[in-house]
């Protein structure tokens, strides 16, 4: 079980206090969704939608990069 979960509404990491998803959580998510890339993208997109509501002051491009821009 990870400690790197999002603390809302600031969307900081519960494990390291960085921006969620932090580097550790990104590695964990890649491993969790290794054989399910569509589910992985849908999960992160849903998280992005939630974050845009809580972080309305953050530019959309930054949020996109933060939640989806690192996924290949």
mmCIF file of the N, C-alpha and C atoms, coordinates in Angstrom:
data_MODEL
# 
_entry.id   MODEL 
# 
loop_
_atom_site.group_PDB 
_atom_site.id 
_atom_site.type_symbol 
_atom_site.label_atom_id 
_atom_site.label_alt_id 
_atom_site.label_comp_id 
_atom_site.label_asym_id 
_atom_site.label_entity_id 
_atom_site.label_seq_id 
_atom_site.pdbx_PDB_ins_code 
_atom_site.Cartn_x 
_atom_site.Cartn_y 
_atom_site.Cartn_z 
_atom_site.occupancy 
_atom_site.B_iso_or_equiv 
_atom_site.pdbx_formal_charge 
_atom_site.auth_seq_id 
_atom_site.auth_comp_id 
_atom_site.auth_asym_id 
_atom_site.auth_atom_id 
_atom_site.pdbx_PDB_model_num 
ATOM 1   N N  . UNK A 1 1  ? 0.847   -1.181 0.000   1.00 0.00 ? 1  UNK A N  1 
ATOM 2   C CA . UNK A 1 1  ? 0.000   0.000  0.000   1.00 0.00 ? 1  UNK A CA 1 
ATOM 3   C C  . UNK A 1 1  ? 0.888   1.239  0.000   1.00 0.00 ? 1  UNK A C  1 
ATOM 4   N N  . UNK A 1 2  ? 0.579   2.161  -0.837  1.00 0.00 ? 2  UNK A N  1 
ATOM 5   C CA . UNK A 1 2  ? 1.382   3.374  -0.960  1.00 0.00 ? 2  UNK A CA 1 
ATOM 6   C C  . UNK A 1 2  ? 0.979   4.439  0.058   1.00 0.00 ? 2  UNK A C  1 
ATOM 7   N N  . UNK A 1 3  ? 1.930   5.252  0.408   1.00 0.00 ? 3  UNK A N  1 
ATOM 8   C CA . UNK A 1 3  ? 1.641   6.439  1.218   1.00 0.00 ? 3  UNK A CA 1 
ATOM 9   C C  . UNK A 1 3  ? 1.583   7.669  0.328   1.00 0.00 ? 3  UNK A C  1 
ATOM 10  N N  . UNK A 1 4  ? 1.842   7.480  -0.953  1.00 0.00 ? 4  UNK A N  1 
ATOM 11  C CA . UNK A 1 4  ? 1.907   8.582  -1.910  1.00 0.00 ? 4  UNK A CA 1 
ATOM 12  C C  . UNK A 1 4  ? 0.550   8.805  -2.581  1.00 0.00 ? 4  UNK A C  1 
ATOM 13  N N  . UNK A 1 5  ? -0.454  9.104  -1.762  1.00 0.00 ? 5  UNK A N  1 
ATOM 14  C CA . UNK A 1 5  ? -1.802  9.377  -2.255  1.00 0.00 ? 5  UNK A CA 1 
ATOM 15  C C  . UNK A 1 5  ? -2.028  10.898 -2.259  1.00 0.00 ? 5  UNK A C  1 
ATOM 16  N N  . UNK A 1 6  ? -2.971  11.379 -3.060  1.00 0.00 ? 6  UNK A N  1 
ATOM 17  C CA . UNK A 1 6  ? -3.191  12.829 -3.115  1.00 0.00 ? 6  UNK A CA 1 
ATOM 18  C C  . UNK A 1 6  ? -3.906  13.356 -1.879  1.00 0.00 ? 6  UNK A C  1 
ATOM 19  N N  . UNK A 1 7  ? -3.427  14.468 -1.378  1.00 0.00 ? 7  UNK A N  1 
ATOM 20  C CA . UNK A 1 7  ? -4.091  15.183 -0.297  1.00 0.00 ? 7  UNK A CA 1 
ATOM 21  C C  . UNK A 1 7  ? -4.845  16.339 -0.951  1.00 0.00 ? 7  UNK A C  1 
ATOM 22  N N  . UNK A 1 8  ? -6.150  16.228 -0.930  1.00 0.00 ? 8  UNK A N  1 
ATOM 23  C CA . UNK A 1 8  ? -7.001  17.213 -1.606  1.00 0.00 ? 8  UNK A CA 1 
ATOM 24  C C  . UNK A 1 8  ? -7.463  18.260 -0.602  1.00 0.00 ? 8  UNK A C  1 
ATOM 25  N N  . UNK A 1 9  ? -7.715  19.456 -0.979  1.00 0.00 ? 9  UNK A N  1 
ATOM 26  C CA . UNK A 1 9  ? -7.825  20.017 -2.315  1.00 0.00 ? 9  UNK A CA 1 
ATOM 27  C C  . UNK A 1 9  ? -6.516  20.572 -2.871  1.00 0.00 ? 9  UNK A C  1 
ATOM 28  N N  . UNK A 1 10 ? -5.407  20.466 -2.125  1.00 0.00 ? 10 UNK A N  1 
ATOM 29  C CA . UNK A 1 10 ? -4.146  21.024 -2.618  1.00 0.00 ? 10 UNK A CA 1 
ATOM 30  C C  . UNK A 1 10 ? -3.447  20.111 -3.623  1.00 0.00 ? 10 UNK A C  1 
ATOM 31  N N  . UNK A 1 11 ? -3.831  18.848 -3.683  1.00 0.00 ? 11 UNK A N  1 
ATOM 32  C CA . UNK A 1 11 ? -3.230  17.863 -4.571  1.00 0.00 ? 11 UNK A CA 1 
ATOM 33  C C  . UNK A 1 11 ? -1.730  17.748 -4.332  1.00 0.00 ? 11 UNK A C  1 
ATOM 34  N N  . UNK A 1 12 ? -1.375  17.683 -3.055  1.00 0.00 ? 12 UNK A N  1 
ATOM 35  C CA . UNK A 1 12 ? 0.001   17.391 -2.688  1.00 0.00 ? 12 UNK A CA 1 
ATOM 36  C C  . UNK A 1 12 ? 0.088   15.912 -2.330  1.00 0.00 ? 12 UNK A C  1 
ATOM 37  N N  . UNK A 1 13 ? 1.287   15.388 -2.295  1.00 0.00 ? 13 UNK A N  1 
ATOM 38  C CA . UNK A 1 13 ? 1.500   13.980 -2.021  1.00 0.00 ? 13 UNK A CA 1 
ATOM 39  C C  . UNK A 1 13 ? 1.538   13.725 -0.525  1.00 0.00 ? 13 UNK A C  1 
ATOM 40  N N  . UNK A 1 14 ? 0.791   12.734 -0.082  1.00 0.00 ? 14 UNK A N  1 
ATOM 41  C CA . UNK A 1 14 ? 0.765   12.372 1.326   1.00 0.00 ? 14 UNK A CA 1 
ATOM 42  C C  . UNK A 1 14 ? 2.049   11.721 1.807   1.00 0.00 ? 14 UNK A C  1 
ATOM 43  N N  . UNK A 1 15 ? 2.875   11.249 0.879   1.00 0.00 ? 15 UNK A N  1 
ATOM 44  C CA . UNK A 1 15 ? 4.112   10.581 1.252   1.00 0.00 ? 15 UNK A CA 1 
ATOM 45  C C  . UNK A 1 15 ? 5.321   11.481 1.293   1.00 0.00 ? 15 UNK A C  1 
ATOM 46  N N  . UNK A 1 16 ? 5.366   12.459 0.388   1.00 0.00 ? 16 UNK A N  1 
ATOM 47  C CA . UNK A 1 16 ? 6.570   13.299 0.293   1.00 0.00 ? 16 UNK A CA 1 
ATOM 48  C C  . UNK A 1 16 ? 6.267   14.794 0.240   1.00 0.00 ? 16 UNK A C  1 
ATOM 49  N N  . UNK A 1 17 ? 5.012   15.167 0.214   1.00 0.00 ? 17 UNK A N  1 
ATOM 50  C CA . UNK A 1 17 ? 4.549   16.560 0.197   1.00 0.00 ? 17 UNK A CA 1 
ATOM 51  C C  . UNK A 1 17 ? 4.829   17.302 -1.102  1.00 0.00 ? 17 UNK A C  1 
ATOM 52  N N  . UNK A 1 18 ? 5.250   16.599 -2.135  1.00 0.00 ? 18 UNK A N  1 
ATOM 53  C CA . UNK A 1 18 ? 5.428   17.221 -3.442  1.00 0.00 ? 18 UNK A CA 1 
ATOM 54  C C  . UNK A 1 18 ? 4.110   17.308 -4.192  1.00 0.00 ? 18 UNK A C  1 
ATOM 55  N N  . UNK A 1 19 ? 4.167   17.778 -5.422  1.00 0.00 ? 19 UNK A N  1 
ATOM 56  C CA . UNK A 1 19 ? 2.967   17.797 -6.260  1.00 0.00 ? 19 UNK A CA 1 
ATOM 57  C C  . UNK A 1 19 ? 2.581   16.360 -6.585  1.00 0.00 ? 19 UNK A C  1 
ATOM 58  N N  . UNK A 1 20 ? 1.273   16.075 -6.452  1.00 0.00 ? 20 UNK A N  1 
ATOM 59  C CA . UNK A 1 20 ? 0.804   14.735 -6.798  1.00 0.00 ? 20 UNK A CA 1 
ATOM 60  C C  . UNK A 1 20 ? 0.401   14.698 -8.257  1.00 0.00 ? 20 UNK A C  1 
ATOM 61  N N  . UNK A 1 21 ? 0.734   13.689 -9.035  1.00 0.00 ? 21 UNK A N  1 
ATOM 62  C CA . UNK A 1 21 ? 1.492   12.513 -8.665  1.00 0.00 ? 21 UNK A CA 1 
ATOM 63  C C  . UNK A 1 21 ? 3.000   12.797 -8.635  1.00 0.00 ? 21 UNK A C  1 
ATOM 64  N N  . UNK A 1 22 ? 3.610   12.466 -7.529  1.00 0.00 ? 22 UNK A N  1 
ATOM 65  C CA . UNK A 1 22 ? 5.051   12.654 -7.370  1.00 0.00 ? 22 UNK A CA 1 
ATOM 66  C C  . UNK A 1 22 ? 5.787   11.574 -8.175  1.00 0.00 ? 22 UNK A C  1 
ATOM 67  N N  . UNK A 1 23 ? 7.089   11.670 -8.223  1.00 0.00 ? 23 UNK A N  1 
ATOM 68  C CA . UNK A 1 23 ? 7.870   10.700 -8.991  1.00 0.00 ? 23 UNK A CA 1 
ATOM 69  C C  . UNK A 1 23 ? 7.680   9.276  -8.480  1.00 0.00 ? 23 UNK A C  1 
ATOM 70  N N  . UNK A 1 24 ? 7.638   9.113  -7.174  1.00 0.00 ? 24 UNK A N  1 
ATOM 71  C CA . UNK A 1 24 ? 7.435   7.772  -6.609  1.00 0.00 ? 24 UNK A CA 1 
ATOM 72  C C  . UNK A 1 24 ? 6.086   7.212  -7.025  1.00 0.00 ? 24 UNK A C  1 
ATOM 73  N N  . UNK A 1 25 ? 5.035   8.025  -6.925  1.00 0.00 ? 25 UNK A N  1 
ATOM 74  C CA . UNK A 1 25 ? 3.696   7.541  -7.292  1.00 0.00 ? 25 UNK A CA 1 
ATOM 75  C C  . UNK A 1 25 ? 3.608   7.253  -8.778  1.00 0.00 ? 25 UNK A C  1 
ATOM 76  N N  . UNK A 1 26 ? 4.312   8.026  -9.582  1.00 0.00 ? 26 UNK A N  1 
ATOM 77  C CA . UNK A 1 26 ? 4.327   7.748  -11.029 1.00 0.00 ? 26 UNK A CA 1 
ATOM 78  C C  . UNK A 1 26 ? 4.892   6.366  -11.312 1.00 0.00 ? 26 UNK A C  1 
ATOM 79  N N  . UNK A 1 27 ? 5.991   6.025  -10.635 1.00 0.00 ? 27 UNK A N  1 
ATOM 80  C CA . UNK A 1 27 ? 6.581   4.690  -10.812 1.00 0.00 ? 27 UNK A CA 1 
ATOM 81  C C  . UNK A 1 27 ? 5.615   3.613  -10.329 1.00 0.00 ? 27 UNK A C  1 
ATOM 82  N N  . UNK A 1 28 ? 4.971   3.864  -9.214  1.00 0.00 ? 28 UNK A N  1 
ATOM 83  C CA . UNK A 1 28 ? 4.002   2.901  -8.691  1.00 0.00 ? 28 UNK A CA 1 
ATOM 84  C C  . UNK A 1 28 ? 2.830   2.712  -9.641  1.00 0.00 ? 28 UNK A C  1 
ATOM 85  N N  . UNK A 1 29 ? 2.324   3.805  -10.173 1.00 0.00 ? 29 UNK A N  1 
ATOM 86  C CA . UNK A 1 29 ? 1.197   3.722  -11.108 1.00 0.00 ? 29 UNK A CA 1 
ATOM 87  C C  . UNK A 1 29 ? 1.586   2.993  -12.383 1.00 0.00 ? 29 UNK A C  1 
ATOM 88  N N  . UNK A 1 30 ? 2.786   3.260  -12.889 1.00 0.00 ? 30 UNK A N  1 
ATOM 89  C CA . UNK A 1 30 ? 3.250   2.538  -14.086 1.00 0.00 ? 30 UNK A CA 1 
ATOM 90  C C  . UNK A 1 30 ? 3.250   1.036  -13.831 1.00 0.00 ? 30 UNK A C  1 
ATOM 91  N N  . UNK A 1 31 ? 3.711   0.637  -12.660 1.00 0.00 ? 31 UNK A N  1 
ATOM 92  C CA . UNK A 1 31 ? 3.743   -0.797 -12.322 1.00 0.00 ? 31 UNK A CA 1 
ATOM 93  C C  . UNK A 1 31 ? 2.326   -1.353 -12.152 1.00 0.00 ? 31 UNK A C  1 
ATOM 94  N N  . UNK A 1 32 ? 1.456   -0.611 -11.485 1.00 0.00 ? 32 UNK A N  1 
ATOM 95  C CA . UNK A 1 32 ? 0.086   -1.069 -11.248 1.00 0.00 ? 32 UNK A CA 1 
ATOM 96  C C  . UNK A 1 32 ? -0.694  -1.260 -12.547 1.00 0.00 ? 32 UNK A C  1 
ATOM 97  N N  . UNK A 1 33 ? -0.498  -0.363 -13.489 1.00 0.00 ? 33 UNK A N  1 
ATOM 98  C CA . UNK A 1 33 ? -1.252  -0.374 -14.738 1.00 0.00 ? 33 UNK A CA 1 
ATOM 99  C C  . UNK A 1 33 ? -0.424  -0.881 -15.916 1.00 0.00 ? 33 UNK A C  1 
ATOM 100 N N  . UNK A 1 34 ? 0.597   -1.667 -15.630 1.00 0.00 ? 34 UNK A N  1 
ATOM 101 C CA . UNK A 1 34 ? 1.522   -2.142 -16.653 1.00 0.00 ? 34 UNK A CA 1 
ATOM 102 C C  . UNK A 1 34 ? 0.820   -2.785 -17.845 1.00 0.00 ? 34 UNK A C  1 
ATOM 103 N N  . UNK A 1 35 ? -0.177  -3.568 -17.598 1.00 0.00 ? 35 UNK A N  1 
ATOM 104 C CA . UNK A 1 35 ? -0.869  -4.284 -18.682 1.00 0.00 ? 35 UNK A CA 1 
ATOM 105 C C  . UNK A 1 35 ? -2.240  -3.695 -19.010 1.00 0.00 ? 35 UNK A C  1 
ATOM 106 N N  . UNK A 1 36 ? -2.476  -2.487 -18.554 1.00 0.00 ? 36 UNK A N  1 
ATOM 107 C CA . UNK A 1 36 ? -3.771  -1.843 -18.790 1.00 0.00 ? 36 UNK A CA 1 
ATOM 108 C C  . UNK A 1 36 ? -3.592  -0.365 -19.126 1.00 0.00 ? 36 UNK A C  1 
ATOM 109 N N  . UNK A 1 37 ? -2.975  -0.060 -20.269 1.00 0.00 ? 37 UNK A N  1 
ATOM 110 C CA . UNK A 1 37 ? -2.670  1.339  -20.592 1.00 0.00 ? 37 UNK A CA 1 
ATOM 111 C C  . UNK A 1 37 ? -3.899  2.234  -20.755 1.00 0.00 ? 37 UNK A C  1 
ATOM 112 N N  . UNK A 1 38 ? -4.994  1.700  -21.250 1.00 0.00 ? 38 UNK A N  1 
ATOM 113 C CA . UNK A 1 38 ? -6.200  2.515  -21.407 1.00 0.00 ? 38 UNK A CA 1 
ATOM 114 C C  . UNK A 1 38 ? -6.773  2.846  -20.028 1.00 0.00 ? 38 UNK A C  1 
ATOM 115 N N  . UNK A 1 39 ? -6.826  1.874  -19.158 1.00 0.00 ? 39 UNK A N  1 
ATOM 116 C CA . UNK A 1 39 ? -7.304  2.125  -17.794 1.00 0.00 ? 39 UNK A CA 1 
ATOM 117 C C  . UNK A 1 39 ? -6.402  3.127  -17.079 1.00 0.00 ? 39 UNK A C  1 
ATOM 118 N N  . UNK A 1 40 ? -5.117  3.036  -17.315 1.00 0.00 ? 40 UNK A N  1 
ATOM 119 C CA . UNK A 1 40 ? -4.144  3.971  -16.747 1.00 0.00 ? 40 UNK A CA 1 
ATOM 120 C C  . UNK A 1 40 ? -4.454  5.398  -17.189 1.00 0.00 ? 40 UNK A C  1 
ATOM 121 N N  . UNK A 1 41 ? -4.643  5.587  -18.476 1.00 0.00 ? 41 UNK A N  1 
ATOM 122 C CA . UNK A 1 41 ? -4.947  6.918  -19.008 1.00 0.00 ? 41 UNK A CA 1 
ATOM 123 C C  . UNK A 1 41 ? -6.280  7.436  -18.481 1.00 0.00 ? 41 UNK A C  1 
ATOM 124 N N  . UNK A 1 42 ? -7.276  6.567  -18.405 1.00 0.00 ? 42 UNK A N  1 
ATOM 125 C CA . UNK A 1 42 ? -8.586  6.984  -17.889 1.00 0.00 ? 42 UNK A CA 1 
ATOM 126 C C  . UNK A 1 42 ? -8.509  7.365  -16.415 1.00 0.00 ? 42 UNK A C  1 
ATOM 127 N N  . UNK A 1 43 ? -7.755  6.616  -15.628 1.00 0.00 ? 43 UNK A N  1 
ATOM 128 C CA . UNK A 1 43 ? -7.587  6.942  -14.213 1.00 0.00 ? 43 UNK A CA 1 
ATOM 129 C C  . UNK A 1 43 ? -6.946  8.327  -14.060 1.00 0.00 ? 43 UNK A C  1 
ATOM 130 N N  . UNK A 1 44 ? -5.861  8.558  -14.784 1.00 0.00 ? 44 UNK A N  1 
ATOM 131 C CA . UNK A 1 44 ? -5.183  9.854  -14.672 1.00 0.00 ? 44 UNK A CA 1 
ATOM 132 C C  . UNK A 1 44 ? -6.053  10.990 -15.203 1.00 0.00 ? 44 UNK A C  1 
ATOM 133 N N  . UNK A 1 45 ? -6.815  10.742 -16.250 1.00 0.00 ? 45 UNK A N  1 
ATOM 134 C CA . UNK A 1 45 ? -7.714  11.771 -16.771 1.00 0.00 ? 45 UNK A CA 1 
ATOM 135 C C  . UNK A 1 45 ? -8.777  12.126 -15.739 1.00 0.00 ? 45 UNK A C  1 
ATOM 136 N N  . UNK A 1 46 ? -9.294  11.136 -15.052 1.00 0.00 ? 46 UNK A N  1 
ATOM 137 C CA . UNK A 1 46 ? -10.283 11.398 -14.004 1.00 0.00 ? 46 UNK A CA 1 
ATOM 138 C C  . UNK A 1 46 ? -9.661  12.206 -12.866 1.00 0.00 ? 46 UNK A C  1 
ATOM 139 N N  . UNK A 1 47 ? -8.420  11.897 -12.518 1.00 0.00 ? 47 UNK A N  1 
ATOM 140 C CA . UNK A 1 47 ? -7.729  12.666 -11.485 1.00 0.00 ? 47 UNK A CA 1 
ATOM 141 C C  . UNK A 1 47 ? -7.511  14.106 -11.944 1.00 0.00 ? 47 UNK A C  1 
ATOM 142 N N  . UNK A 1 48 ? -7.185  14.281 -13.214 1.00 0.00 ? 48 UNK A N  1 
ATOM 143 C CA . UNK A 1 48 ? -7.015  15.620 -13.781 1.00 0.00 ? 48 UNK A CA 1 
ATOM 144 C C  . UNK A 1 48 ? -8.299  16.437 -13.673 1.00 0.00 ? 48 UNK A C  1 
ATOM 145 N N  . UNK A 1 49 ? -9.422  15.821 -13.974 1.00 0.00 ? 49 UNK A N  1 
ATOM 146 C CA . UNK A 1 49 ? -10.710 16.518 -13.879 1.00 0.00 ? 49 UNK A CA 1 
ATOM 147 C C  . UNK A 1 49 ? -10.951 16.990 -12.448 1.00 0.00 ? 49 UNK A C  1 
ATOM 148 N N  . UNK A 1 50 ? -10.706 16.124 -11.482 1.00 0.00 ? 50 UNK A N  1 
ATOM 149 C CA . UNK A 1 50 ? -10.866 16.518 -10.087 1.00 0.00 ? 50 UNK A CA 1 
ATOM 150 C C  . UNK A 1 50 ? -9.924  17.639 -9.699  1.00 0.00 ? 50 UNK A C  1 
ATOM 151 N N  . UNK A 1 51 ? -8.703  17.560 -10.166 1.00 0.00 ? 51 UNK A N  1 
ATOM 152 C CA . UNK A 1 51 ? -7.709  18.586 -9.829  1.00 0.00 ? 51 UNK A CA 1 
ATOM 153 C C  . UNK A 1 51 ? -8.055  19.929 -10.452 1.00 0.00 ? 51 UNK A C  1 
ATOM 154 N N  . UNK A 1 52 ? -8.617  19.936 -11.648 1.00 0.00 ? 52 UNK A N  1 
ATOM 155 C CA . UNK A 1 52 ? -8.963  21.219 -12.278 1.00 0.00 ? 52 UNK A CA 1 
ATOM 156 C C  . UNK A 1 52 ? -10.031 21.954 -11.482 1.00 0.00 ? 52 UNK A C  1 
ATOM 157 N N  . UNK A 1 53 ? -10.886 21.214 -10.809 1.00 0.00 ? 53 UNK A N  1 
ATOM 158 C CA . UNK A 1 53 ? -11.909 21.850 -9.972  1.00 0.00 ? 53 UNK A CA 1 
ATOM 159 C C  . UNK A 1 53 ? -11.286 22.452 -8.718  1.00 0.00 ? 53 UNK A C  1 
ATOM 160 N N  . UNK A 1 54 ? -10.347 21.728 -8.121  1.00 0.00 ? 54 UNK A N  1 
ATOM 161 C CA . UNK A 1 54 ? -9.709  22.211 -6.894  1.00 0.00 ? 54 UNK A CA 1 
ATOM 162 C C  . UNK A 1 54 ? -8.607  23.235 -7.142  1.00 0.00 ? 54 UNK A C  1 
ATOM 163 N N  . UNK A 1 55 ? -7.953  23.140 -8.291  1.00 0.00 ? 55 UNK A N  1 
ATOM 164 C CA . UNK A 1 55 ? -6.805  23.997 -8.593  1.00 0.00 ? 55 UNK A CA 1 
ATOM 165 C C  . UNK A 1 55 ? -7.109  24.932 -9.762  1.00 0.00 ? 55 UNK A C  1 
ATOM 166 N N  . UNK A 1 56 ? -8.230  25.600 -9.692  1.00 0.00 ? 56 UNK A N  1 
ATOM 167 C CA . UNK A 1 56 ? -8.671  26.480 -10.784 1.00 0.00 ? 56 UNK A CA 1 
ATOM 168 C C  . UNK A 1 56 ? -7.672  27.597 -11.069 1.00 0.00 ? 56 UNK A C  1 
ATOM 169 N N  . UNK A 1 57 ? -6.853  27.949 -10.106 1.00 0.00 ? 57 UNK A N  1 
ATOM 170 C CA . UNK A 1 57 ? -5.871  29.023 -10.270 1.00 0.00 ? 57 UNK A CA 1 
ATOM 171 C C  . UNK A 1 57 ? -4.597  28.571 -11.000 1.00 0.00 ? 57 UNK A C  1 
ATOM 172 N N  . UNK A 1 58 ? -4.424  27.262 -11.182 1.00 0.00 ? 58 UNK A N  1 
ATOM 173 C CA . UNK A 1 58 ? -3.234  26.723 -11.847 1.00 0.00 ? 58 UNK A CA 1 
ATOM 174 C C  . UNK A 1 58 ? -3.504  26.645 -13.350 1.00 0.00 ? 58 UNK A C  1 
ATOM 175 N N  . UNK A 1 59 ? -2.568  27.103 -14.187 1.00 0.00 ? 59 UNK A N  1 
ATOM 176 C CA . UNK A 1 59 ? -2.781  27.050 -15.635 1.00 0.00 ? 59 UNK A CA 1 
ATOM 177 C C  . UNK A 1 59 ? -3.065  25.616 -16.127 1.00 0.00 ? 59 UNK A C  1 
ATOM 178 N N  . UNK A 1 60 ? -3.993  25.519 -17.051 1.00 0.00 ? 60 UNK A N  1 
ATOM 179 C CA . UNK A 1 60 ? -4.412  24.215 -17.572 1.00 0.00 ? 60 UNK A CA 1 
ATOM 180 C C  . UNK A 1 60 ? -3.244  23.433 -18.163 1.00 0.00 ? 60 UNK A C  1 
ATOM 181 N N  . UNK A 1 61 ? -2.329  24.120 -18.831 1.00 0.00 ? 61 UNK A N  1 
ATOM 182 C CA . UNK A 1 61 ? -1.173  23.445 -19.420 1.00 0.00 ? 61 UNK A CA 1 
ATOM 183 C C  . UNK A 1 61 ? -0.299  22.784 -18.372 1.00 0.00 ? 61 UNK A C  1 
ATOM 184 N N  . UNK A 1 62 ? -0.144  23.432 -17.237 1.00 0.00 ? 62 UNK A N  1 
ATOM 185 C CA . UNK A 1 62 ? 0.655   22.852 -16.158 1.00 0.00 ? 62 UNK A CA 1 
ATOM 186 C C  . UNK A 1 62 ? -0.032  21.599 -15.612 1.00 0.00 ? 62 UNK A C  1 
ATOM 187 N N  . UNK A 1 63 ? -1.331  21.677 -15.407 1.00 0.00 ? 63 UNK A N  1 
ATOM 188 C CA . UNK A 1 63 ? -2.056  20.514 -14.894 1.00 0.00 ? 63 UNK A CA 1 
ATOM 189 C C  . UNK A 1 63 ? -2.020  19.348 -15.880 1.00 0.00 ? 63 UNK A C  1 
ATOM 190 N N  . UNK A 1 64 ? -2.160  19.651 -17.165 1.00 0.00 ? 64 UNK A N  1 
ATOM 191 C CA . UNK A 1 64 ? -2.095  18.596 -18.180 1.00 0.00 ? 64 UNK A CA 1 
ATOM 192 C C  . UNK A 1 64 ? -0.733  17.914 -18.136 1.00 0.00 ? 64 UNK A C  1 
ATOM 193 N N  . UNK A 1 65 ? 0.322   18.709 -18.095 1.00 0.00 ? 65 UNK A N  1 
ATOM 194 C CA . UNK A 1 65 ? 1.674   18.139 -18.036 1.00 0.00 ? 65 UNK A CA 1 
ATOM 195 C C  . UNK A 1 65 ? 1.860   17.313 -16.759 1.00 0.00 ? 65 UNK A C  1 
ATOM 196 N N  . UNK A 1 66 ? 1.374   17.823 -15.662 1.00 0.00 ? 66 UNK A N  1 
ATOM 197 C CA . UNK A 1 66 ? 1.520   17.170 -14.360 1.00 0.00 ? 66 UNK A CA 1 
ATOM 198 C C  . UNK A 1 66 ? 0.791   15.835 -14.292 1.00 0.00 ? 66 UNK A C  1 
ATOM 199 N N  . UNK A 1 67 ? -0.414  15.759 -14.850 1.00 0.00 ? 67 UNK A N  1 
ATOM 200 C CA . UNK A 1 67 ? -1.219  14.547 -14.737 1.00 0.00 ? 67 UNK A CA 1 
ATOM 201 C C  . UNK A 1 67 ? -1.104  13.612 -15.938 1.00 0.00 ? 67 UNK A C  1 
ATOM 202 N N  . UNK A 1 68 ? -0.928  14.154 -17.122 1.00 0.00 ? 68 UNK A N  1 
ATOM 203 C CA . UNK A 1 68 ? -0.924  13.299 -18.314 1.00 0.00 ? 68 UNK A CA 1 
ATOM 204 C C  . UNK A 1 68 ? 0.328   13.420 -19.174 1.00 0.00 ? 68 UNK A C  1 
ATOM 205 N N  . UNK A 1 69 ? 1.041   14.514 -19.075 1.00 0.00 ? 69 UNK A N  1 
ATOM 206 C CA . UNK A 1 69 ? 2.170   14.769 -19.964 1.00 0.00 ? 69 UNK A CA 1 
ATOM 207 C C  . UNK A 1 69 ? 3.327   13.796 -19.827 1.00 0.00 ? 69 UNK A C  1 
ATOM 208 N N  . UNK A 1 70 ? 3.425   13.096 -18.740 1.00 0.00 ? 70 UNK A N  1 
ATOM 209 C CA . UNK A 1 70 ? 4.525   12.157 -18.508 1.00 0.00 ? 70 UNK A CA 1 
ATOM 210 C C  . UNK A 1 70 ? 4.191   10.737 -18.940 1.00 0.00 ? 70 UNK A C  1 
ATOM 211 N N  . UNK A 1 71 ? 2.953   10.491 -19.342 1.00 0.00 ? 71 UNK A N  1 
ATOM 212 C CA . UNK A 1 71 ? 2.519   9.140  -19.731 1.00 0.00 ? 71 UNK A CA 1 
ATOM 213 C C  . UNK A 1 71 ? 2.834   8.915  -21.196 1.00 0.00 ? 71 UNK A C  1 
ATOM 214 N N  . UNK A 1 72 ? 3.410   7.777  -21.475 1.00 0.00 ? 72 UNK A N  1 
ATOM 215 C CA . UNK A 1 72 ? 3.714   7.419  -22.866 1.00 0.00 ? 72 UNK A CA 1 
ATOM 216 C C  . UNK A 1 72 ? 2.967   6.172  -23.242 1.00 0.00 ? 72 UNK A C  1 
# 
